Amino acid sequence: MQYPAYIRREQDRRLVSFPDCPGCDTFAEAAEEVYTVAHEALETWLEGVLAARDVPPLPGMIEHDPEGQHERLMMVTVGPLLSARVHIRNRREEFGISQQQLANAVGVSQQAIAKIESPDANVRLETLERVATALGLEVDLNLIPRQATRGAA
């Protein structure tokens, strides 16, 4: 899952803002890699929304910048487990079901569903797959070589 981030130079720093995530803005200092700073800010923001038991937004359409306020657009990737948590929380909201109702459908406890939606808990892949299936989703796990750098502004 990738969220668009707009980057704009402000004096000797770069402002990174996420249009889909209200209030998720960060600055990268001249010596910092923009992608790394943006990635950390986005994941911290999404985890905070989940910890507050709110529904984090899914990435939307990339907005056109008609006034040319931003220097560039960068896509920031969310880690796979956090991505799964965001999708599950959104899907449960979309279906209008409680954690208990989902737990009953999957055959686990309500606490197990709460753990899956919590940014701090470990989740078994088998449980994640069962929850995804109950929500009409599937888990797509790919192991790929790590990239040295994602890109800097």
Backbone as a chain_set.jsonl record, in Angstrom:
{"seq": "MQYPAYIRREQDRRLVSFPDCPGCDTFAEAAEEVYTVAHEALETWLEGVLAARDVPPLPGMIEHDPEGQHERLMMVTVGPLLSARVHIRNRREEFGISQQQLANAVGVSQQAIAKIESPDANVRLETLERVATALGLEVDLNLIPRQATRGAA", "coords": {"N": [[0.859, -1.154, 0.0], [0.601, 2.168, -0.882], [1.014, 5.599, -0.158], [0.4, 8.822, -1.462], [2.744, 11.479, -1.306], [3.403, 14.871, -1.022], [6.015, 17.065, -1.814], [7.675, 19.954, -0.817], [9.966, 22.552, -1.068], [11.167, 24.456, 1.611], [12.893, 27.006, 2.516], [15.846, 25.842, 3.83], [14.902, 23.321, 4.256], [12.717, 20.492, 3.563], [9.318, 20.221, 3.133], [7.079, 17.679, 3.756], [4.009, 16.432, 2.893], [0.988, 14.623, 3.396], [-1.749, 14.166, 1.557], [-3.924, 12.467, 1.997], [-3.953, 11.985, 4.655], [-4.86, 13.792, 7.095], [-3.129, 16.29, 8.808], [-0.785, 14.887, 8.895], [2.162, 15.754, 8.445], [5.561, 16.508, 7.786], [8.959, 17.595, 8.294], [11.936, 17.423, 6.439], [15.249, 17.732, 7.109], [18.115, 19.304, 5.564], [20.246, 17.413, 5.448], [18.969, 15.011, 5.728], [17.411, 12.027, 4.458], [14.671, 12.294, 2.421], [12.665, 10.365, 1.833], [12.965, 8.462, 3.919], [12.371, 9.974, 6.227], [9.736, 10.72, 5.607], [8.475, 8.205, 5.424], [8.707, 7.224, 8.061], [7.197, 9.179, 9.428], [4.636, 8.819, 8.261], [4.005, 6.103, 8.915], [4.05, 6.259, 11.717], [1.954, 8.054, 12.123], [-0.264, 6.61, 11.071], [-0.234, 4.386, 12.8], [-0.852, 5.702, 15.184], [-3.482, 6.497, 14.69], [-4.73, 3.983, 14.525], [-4.174, 3.065, 17.137], [-5.759, 4.79, 18.575], [-8.124, 3.683, 18.05], [-9.502, 4.498, 15.835], [-10.535, 4.87, 12.38], [-8.212, 4.513, 9.979], [-7.387, 6.424, 7.05], [-7.576, 5.134, 3.715], [-5.229, 5.099, 0.992], [-5.855, 7.559, -1.489], [-6.926, 8.922, -4.636], [-4.412, 10.382, -6.654], [-3.855, 13.728, -6.341], [-4.1, 16.426, -8.594], [-1.796, 19.094, -9.019], [-2.527, 22.0, -9.595], [-1.659, 24.621, -9.122], [1.007, 24.44, -8.86], [2.321, 24.207, -6.378], [3.907, 22.333, -5.185], [7.077, 20.708, -5.34], [7.528, 18.083, -6.07], [6.035, 14.779, -6.383], [5.858, 11.969, -4.329], [5.685, 8.521, -3.77], [4.919, 6.761, -0.878], [5.617, 3.836, 0.749], [3.821, 1.665, 2.864], [4.562, -0.547, 5.499], [4.058, -4.163, 5.333], [2.562, -5.471, 7.446], [1.404, -3.354, 8.874], [-0.048, -2.261, 6.791], [-1.869, -4.352, 6.351], [-3.312, -4.217, 8.77], [-4.498, -1.687, 8.542], [-6.118, -2.079, 6.262], [-7.832, -4.139, 7.187], [-9.128, -2.88, 9.34], [-10.45, -0.83, 7.967], [-12.091, -2.329, 6.259], [-13.719, -3.689, 8.055], [-15.108, -1.53, 9.114], [-16.377, -0.66, 6.774], [-18.128, -2.799, 6.333], [-19.65, -2.517, 8.564], [-19.421, -3.963, 10.965], [-18.759, -5.258, 14.239], [-15.839, -5.829, 16.327], [-16.348, -8.107, 17.806], [-18.334, -9.409, 16.28], [-16.871, -9.995, 13.962], [-14.931, -11.634, 15.104], [-16.528, -13.809, 15.907], [-17.275, -14.788, 13.391], [-14.846, -15.667, 12.445], [-13.959, -17.412, 14.336], [-12.403, -16.844, 16.554], [-11.273, -15.046, 19.487], [-12.651, -11.872, 20.602], [-10.611, -10.329, 21.556], [-8.47, -11.223, 20.048], [-9.025, -10.152, 17.555], [-8.888, -7.457, 18.209], [-6.145, -7.311, 18.765], [-5.082, -7.755, 16.214], [-5.823, -5.418, 14.957], [-4.391, -3.621, 16.394], [-1.49, -1.559, 16.586], [0.719, -2.543, 17.946], [0.823, -5.272, 18.511], [1.832, -8.702, 18.028], [1.053, -10.796, 15.272], [-0.249, -13.832, 14.141], [0.336, -15.342, 11.018], [-1.473, -17.214, 10.027], [-3.836, -16.591, 11.457], [-4.246, -13.995, 10.544], [-4.758, -14.533, 7.838], [-7.196, -15.942, 8.068], [-8.894, -13.968, 9.103], [-8.764, -12.093, 7.047], [-9.949, -13.553, 4.941], [-12.557, -13.832, 5.957], [-13.369, -11.249, 5.643], [-13.509, -10.933, 2.97], [-11.092, -10.512, 1.762], [-7.703, -11.135, 0.657], [-4.536, -12.424, 1.653], [-1.498, -11.356, 0.446], [1.604, -12.281, 0.208], [4.84, -11.385, -0.406], [8.248, -11.959, -0.839], [10.94, -10.008, -1.387], [14.052, -8.742, -2.741], [15.707, -6.351, -0.69], [15.716, -2.852, -1.206], [18.386, -0.546, -1.553], [18.078, 2.242, -1.282], [15.238, 4.379, -1.347], [14.895, 6.737, -2.63], [15.651, 10.178, -2.859], [14.967, 13.654, -2.302]], "CA": [[0.0, 0.0, 0.0], [1.395, 3.38, -1.004], [0.333, 6.869, -0.005], [1.104, 9.927, -2.112], [3.289, 12.539, -0.461], [3.852, 16.03, -1.781], [7.227, 17.641, -1.245], [7.888, 21.35, -1.176], [11.133, 23.136, -0.411], [10.926, 25.628, 2.45], [14.234, 27.448, 2.899], [16.816, 24.753, 3.714], [14.223, 22.069, 4.594], [11.652, 20.074, 2.66], [8.059, 19.884, 3.789], [6.414, 16.517, 3.174], [2.628, 16.364, 3.377], [0.196, 13.496, 2.895], [-3.107, 14.693, 1.396], [-4.94, 11.528, 2.485], [-3.789, 11.839, 6.094], [-4.901, 15.155, 7.648], [-2.218, 16.548, 9.915], [0.457, 14.118, 8.765], [3.155, 16.556, 7.738], [6.858, 16.441, 8.436], [10.05, 18.293, 7.634], [13.22, 16.75, 6.295], [16.359, 18.685, 7.093], [18.958, 19.199, 4.37], [21.078, 16.21, 5.46], [18.144, 13.813, 5.9], [16.779, 11.458, 3.28], [13.253, 12.647, 2.462], [11.82, 9.169, 1.882], [13.054, 7.861, 5.25], [11.625, 10.835, 7.148], [8.321, 10.618, 5.237], [8.016, 6.859, 5.773], [8.567, 7.175, 9.515], [6.065, 10.033, 9.812], [3.39, 8.19, 7.825], [3.714, 4.91, 9.713], [3.742, 6.702, 13.076], [0.623, 8.655, 12.083], [-1.243, 5.531, 10.9], [-0.261, 3.622, 14.05], [-1.569, 6.514, 16.155], [-4.914, 6.418, 14.38], [-5.176, 2.65, 14.951], [-4.11, 2.994, 18.598], [-6.924, 5.537, 19.072], [-9.276, 2.882, 17.612], [-10.181, 5.175, 14.742], [-10.368, 4.228, 11.075], [-7.25, 5.274, 9.184], [-7.792, 6.527, 5.647], [-6.838, 4.416, 2.674], [-4.72, 6.063, 0.009], [-6.831, 7.931, -2.501], [-6.443, 9.329, -5.948], [-3.372, 11.401, -6.63], [-4.436, 15.024, -6.698], [-3.342, 17.292, -9.501], [-1.293, 20.295, -8.344], [-2.661, 23.01, -10.649], [-0.967, 25.864, -8.799], [2.433, 24.177, -8.807], [2.824, 24.498, -5.036], [4.82, 21.293, -4.741], [8.154, 20.393, -6.262], [7.374, 16.734, -6.608], [5.175, 13.793, -5.751], [6.583, 10.754, -3.974], [4.836, 7.49, -3.196], [5.541, 6.207, 0.326], [5.098, 2.492, 0.998], [3.556, 1.268, 4.247], [4.964, -1.936, 5.741], [2.977, -5.117, 5.071], [1.67, -5.743, 8.58], [0.608, -2.15, 9.105], [-0.979, -2.197, 5.665], [-2.934, -5.327, 6.627], [-4.115, -3.687, 9.866], [-5.298, -0.579, 8.002], [-7.146, -2.652, 5.389], [-8.806, -4.877, 7.994], [-9.944, -1.908, 10.084], [-11.314, -0.168, 6.997], [-13.09, -3.274, 5.748], [-14.69, -3.925, 9.128], [-15.939, -0.32, 9.14], [-17.198, -0.688, 5.555], [-19.19, -3.792, 6.525], [-20.443, -2.147, 9.729], [-19.426, -5.052, 11.953], [-17.921, -5.048, 15.42], [-14.765, -6.808, 16.51], [-16.956, -9.348, 18.291], [-18.985, -10.078, 15.147], [-15.814, -10.557, 13.12], [-14.344, -12.746, 15.867], [-17.449, -14.947, 15.81], [-17.208, -15.317, 12.026], [-13.533, -16.282, 12.231], [-13.745, -18.449, 15.337], [-11.378, -16.409, 17.503], [-11.821, -14.137, 20.491], [-12.682, -10.452, 20.269], [-9.282, -9.815, 21.875], [-7.593, -11.551, 18.922], [-9.3, -9.145, 16.518], [-8.324, -6.201, 18.712], [-4.69, -7.393, 18.573], [-4.786, -7.596, 14.788], [-6.013, -4.003, 14.627], [-3.498, -2.819, 17.226], [-0.183, -1.424, 15.944], [1.805, -3.058, 18.773], [0.735, -6.705, 18.783], [2.268, -9.671, 17.023], [-0.076, -11.495, 14.668], [0.106, -15.052, 13.402], [-0.07, -15.28, 9.624], [-2.676, -18.045, 9.878], [-4.972, -15.812, 11.954], [-4.418, -12.897, 9.604], [-5.408, -15.087, 6.641], [-8.59, -16.274, 8.382], [-9.621, -12.701, 9.223], [-8.855, -11.536, 5.69], [-10.941, -14.346, 4.207], [-13.884, -13.481, 6.477], [-13.697, -9.902, 5.163], [-13.454, -10.915, 1.508], [-9.755, -10.079, 1.355], [-6.71, -12.199, 0.684], [-3.191, -12.008, 2.022], [-0.531, -11.527, -0.638], [2.908, -12.146, 0.833], [5.951, -11.49, -1.346], [9.572, -11.666, -0.309], [11.726, -9.444, -2.48], [15.306, -8.13, -2.256], [15.585, -5.009, -0.118], [16.353, -1.8, -1.972], [19.329, 0.228, -0.738], [17.469, 3.534, -0.998], [13.975, 4.566, -2.052], [14.919, 7.997, -3.381], [15.752, 11.414, -2.072], [14.618, 14.864, -3.049]], "C": [[0.914, 1.228, 0.0], [0.51, 4.612, -0.89], [1.103, 7.943, -0.756], [1.552, 10.957, -1.085], [3.763, 13.655, -1.373], [5.019, 16.673, -1.043], [7.382, 19.064, -1.761], [9.089, 21.868, -0.387], [10.711, 24.376, 0.375], [12.259, 26.002, 3.078], [15.202, 26.276, 2.759], [16.214, 23.393, 4.09], [13.226, 21.718, 3.496], [10.447, 19.65, 3.483], [7.437, 18.722, 3.03], [5.016, 16.468, 3.762], [1.895, 15.235, 2.661], [-1.253, 13.951, 2.771], [-4.201, 13.769, 1.922], [-4.951, 11.418, 4.007], [-3.725, 13.221, 6.753], [-3.997, 15.307, 8.868], [-0.929, 15.764, 9.864], [1.402, 14.886, 7.845], [4.463, 16.427, 8.498], [7.875, 17.24, 7.64], [11.262, 17.39, 7.567], [14.289, 17.832, 6.222], [17.25, 18.388, 5.9], [19.743, 17.888, 4.318], [20.271, 14.91, 5.551], [17.575, 13.331, 4.568], [15.269, 11.656, 3.406], [12.379, 11.404, 2.602], [11.808, 8.58, 3.29], [12.242, 8.659, 6.262], [10.121, 10.718, 6.883], [7.739, 9.273, 5.658], [7.771, 6.744, 7.277], [7.366, 7.999, 9.984], [4.735, 9.382, 9.458], [3.036, 6.992, 8.692], [3.366, 5.282, 11.152], [2.336, 7.285, 13.141], [-0.455, 7.572, 11.975], [-1.357, 4.69, 12.172], [-1.014, 4.385, 15.136], [-3.073, 6.467, 15.942], [-5.464, 5.06, 14.824], [-5.199, 2.534, 16.474], [-5.283, 3.731, 19.236], [-8.234, 4.837, 18.713], [-10.147, 3.615, 16.59], [-9.922, 4.418, 13.447], [-9.387, 5.056, 10.248], [-7.691, 5.33, 7.726], [-6.95, 5.622, 4.752], [-6.286, 5.45, 1.701], [-5.751, 6.311, -1.078], [-6.187, 8.225, -3.836], [-5.365, 10.396, -5.779], [-3.971, 12.691, -7.144], [-3.518, 15.794, -7.639], [-2.962, 18.557, -8.737], [-1.326, 21.456, -9.335], [-1.893, 24.296, -10.381], [0.538, 25.674, -8.688], [3.056, 24.479, -7.449], [3.89, 23.506, -4.586], [5.875, 21.016, -5.806], [7.981, 19.016, -6.882], [6.421, 15.891, -5.781], [6.025, 12.56, -5.483], [5.579, 9.767, -3.386], [5.583, 6.841, -2.035], [4.84, 4.893, 0.671], [4.952, 2.235, 2.488], [3.95, -0.2, 4.378], [3.79, -2.896, 5.641], [2.04, -5.378, 6.246], [0.806, -4.532, 8.906], [-0.428, -1.972, 8.001], [-2.162, -3.143, 5.899], [-3.862, -4.807, 7.723], [-5.05, -2.57, 9.368], [-6.426, -1.117, 7.132], [-8.233, -3.368, 6.195], [-9.715, -3.909, 8.749], [-10.905, -1.181, 9.163], [-12.421, -1.093, 6.52], [-14.149, -3.561, 6.803], [-15.64, -2.743, 9.247], [-16.904, -0.305, 7.953], [-18.377, -1.647, 5.703], [-20.075, -3.466, 7.727], [-20.522, -3.238, 10.774], [-18.445, -4.741, 13.082], [-16.778, -6.068, 15.43], [-15.341, -8.146, 16.957], [-17.63, -10.119, 17.15], [-17.949, -10.706, 14.212], [-15.164, -11.754, 13.807], [-15.22, -13.99, 15.783], [-17.377, -15.592, 14.434], [-15.907, -16.078, 11.775], [-13.282, -17.435, 13.197], [-12.59, -18.135, 16.274], [-12.042, -15.489, 18.516], [-11.843, -12.703, 19.971], [-11.311, -9.843, 20.53], [-8.294, -10.102, 20.736], [-7.787, -10.554, 17.782], [-8.728, -7.803, 16.938], [-6.804, -6.185, 18.536], [-4.313, -7.168, 17.113], [-4.88, -6.129, 14.394], [-5.101, -3.085, 15.433], [-2.115, -2.736, 16.568], [0.958, -2.101, 16.704], [1.857, -4.575, 18.908], [1.309, -7.545, 17.641], [1.048, -10.444, 16.54], [0.436, -12.729, 13.941], [-0.453, -14.935, 11.985], [-1.349, -16.082, 9.392], [-3.928, -17.284, 10.333], [-5.279, -14.659, 11.012], [-5.131, -13.377, 8.334], [-6.875, -15.404, 6.903], [-9.441, -15.009, 8.483], [-9.816, -12.083, 7.844], [-9.926, -12.259, 4.888], [-12.358, -13.989, 4.654], [-14.335, -12.113, 5.979], [-13.653, -9.797, 3.638], [-12.132, -10.386, 0.969], [-8.852, -11.297, 1.265], [-5.356, -11.616, 1.019], [-2.268, -12.339, 0.863], [0.842, -11.244, -0.062], [3.988, -12.379, -0.216], [7.242, -11.161, -0.625], [10.433, -11.223, -1.482], [13.013, -8.859, -1.92], [15.049, -6.708, -1.776], [16.331, -4.027, -0.995], [17.243, -0.987, -1.043], [18.736, 1.569, -0.343], [16.223, 3.693, -1.854], [13.973, 5.848, -2.872], [14.943, 9.184, -2.449], [15.39, 12.591, -2.945], [15.824, 15.744, -3.216]], "O": [[1.866, 1.313, 0.775], [-0.587, 4.667, -1.444], [2.332, 7.975, -0.697], [0.839, 11.263, -0.13], [4.441, 13.413, -2.372], [5.009, 16.806, 0.181], [7.243, 19.342, -2.952], [9.2, 21.639, 0.818], [9.991, 25.234, -0.136], [12.695, 25.388, 4.052], [15.363, 25.759, 1.654], [16.949, 22.414, 4.227], [12.929, 22.53, 2.619], [10.547, 18.834, 4.399], [7.286, 18.775, 1.81], [4.849, 16.462, 4.982], [2.148, 14.939, 1.493], [-1.929, 14.107, 3.788], [-5.291, 14.232, 2.259], [-5.863, 10.822, 4.58], [-2.635, 13.76, 6.945], [-4.094, 14.546, 9.831], [-0.058, 15.957, 10.713], [1.425, 14.681, 6.632], [4.467, 16.256, 9.717], [7.674, 17.524, 6.459], [11.577, 16.679, 8.522], [14.232, 18.728, 5.379], [17.141, 17.322, 5.293], [19.889, 17.308, 3.242], [20.842, 13.823, 5.458], [17.296, 14.127, 3.671], [14.663, 11.231, 4.39], [11.449, 11.393, 3.407], [10.743, 8.233, 3.801], [11.507, 8.083, 7.064], [9.327, 10.627, 7.819], [6.631, 9.213, 6.19], [6.741, 6.225, 7.707], [6.606, 7.555, 10.846], [3.806, 9.391, 10.265], [1.902, 6.87, 9.154], [2.473, 4.676, 11.744], [1.605, 7.042, 14.101], [-1.447, 7.61, 12.703], [-2.461, 4.325, 12.575], [-1.739, 3.779, 15.925], [-3.843, 6.406, 16.901], [-6.535, 4.989, 15.427], [-6.136, 1.971, 17.04], [-5.751, 3.349, 20.308], [-9.318, 5.329, 19.029], [-11.353, 3.387, 16.494], [-9.174, 3.44, 13.428], [-9.701, 6.181, 9.86], [-8.301, 4.386, 7.224], [-5.77, 5.386, 5.01], [-6.82, 6.554, 1.599], [-6.432, 5.391, -1.53], [-5.056, 7.824, -4.114], [-5.421, 11.209, -4.857], [-4.524, 12.742, -8.243], [-2.298, 15.794, -7.473], [-3.729, 19.033, -7.9], [-0.286, 21.857, -9.857], [-1.513, 24.992, -11.322], [1.269, 26.635, -8.448], [4.189, 24.954, -7.375], [4.688, 23.811, -3.7], [5.605, 21.081, -7.005], [8.253, 18.812, -8.065], [6.056, 16.232, -4.655], [6.824, 12.158, -6.329], [4.721, 10.149, -2.59], [6.731, 6.423, -2.181], [3.624, 4.853, 0.858], [5.845, 2.547, 3.275], [3.701, -0.999, 3.476], [2.644, -2.493, 5.842], [0.831, -5.495, 6.048], [-0.386, -4.67, 9.181], [-1.562, -1.572, 8.267], [-3.314, -2.775, 5.671], [-5.08, -4.944, 7.611], [-6.227, -2.519, 9.725], [-7.566, -0.666, 7.246], [-9.421, -3.215, 5.91], [-10.93, -4.098, 8.791], [-12.054, -0.939, 9.533], [-13.571, -0.672, 6.393], [-15.335, -3.664, 6.489], [-16.839, -2.925, 9.456], [-18.084, 0.016, 8.098], [-19.486, -1.353, 5.258], [-21.134, -4.07, 7.896], [-21.563, -3.428, 11.403], [-17.442, -4.054, 12.891], [-16.76, -7.024, 14.655], [-14.87, -9.201, 16.53], [-17.507, -11.341, 17.067], [-18.138, -11.823, 13.731], [-14.881, -12.766, 13.167], [-14.714, -15.098, 15.607], [-17.415, -16.817, 14.324], [-15.875, -17.021, 10.984], [-12.485, -18.328, 12.911], [-11.885, -19.034, 16.732], [-13.232, -15.19, 18.411], [-11.139, -12.365, 19.019], [-10.888, -8.939, 19.809], [-7.385, -9.309, 20.491], [-6.824, -10.16, 17.124], [-8.149, -7.089, 16.12], [-6.237, -5.148, 18.192], [-3.342, -6.474, 16.815], [-4.089, -5.654, 13.578], [-5.053, -1.883, 15.171], [-1.621, -3.736, 16.048], [2.058, -2.225, 16.166], [2.859, -5.109, 19.384], [1.276, -7.159, 16.472], [0.126, -10.711, 17.31], [1.43, -12.673, 13.217], [-1.581, -14.481, 11.788], [-2.216, -15.655, 8.63], [-4.961, -17.332, 9.664], [-6.442, -14.382, 10.718], [-6.012, -12.688, 7.82], [-7.717, -15.156, 6.04], [-10.575, -14.98, 8.005], [-10.903, -11.609, 7.515], [-10.733, -11.614, 4.218], [-13.257, -13.859, 3.824], [-15.533, -11.841, 5.898], [-13.748, -8.703, 3.083], [-12.067, -9.873, -0.148], [-9.206, -12.373, 1.747], [-5.065, -10.461, 0.708], [-2.258, -13.463, 0.362], [1.204, -10.085, 0.136], [4.044, -13.441, -0.836], [7.311, -10.183, 0.12], [10.628, -11.966, -2.444], [13.065, -8.512, -0.74], [14.276, -5.962, -2.377], [17.43, -4.31, -1.472], [16.898, -0.764, 0.118], [18.872, 1.994, 0.804], [16.171, 3.187, -2.975], [13.113, 6.017, -3.736], [14.325, 9.178, -1.384], [15.492, 12.533, -4.171], [15.73, 16.813, -3.821]]}, "num_chains": 1, "name": "protein.A"}
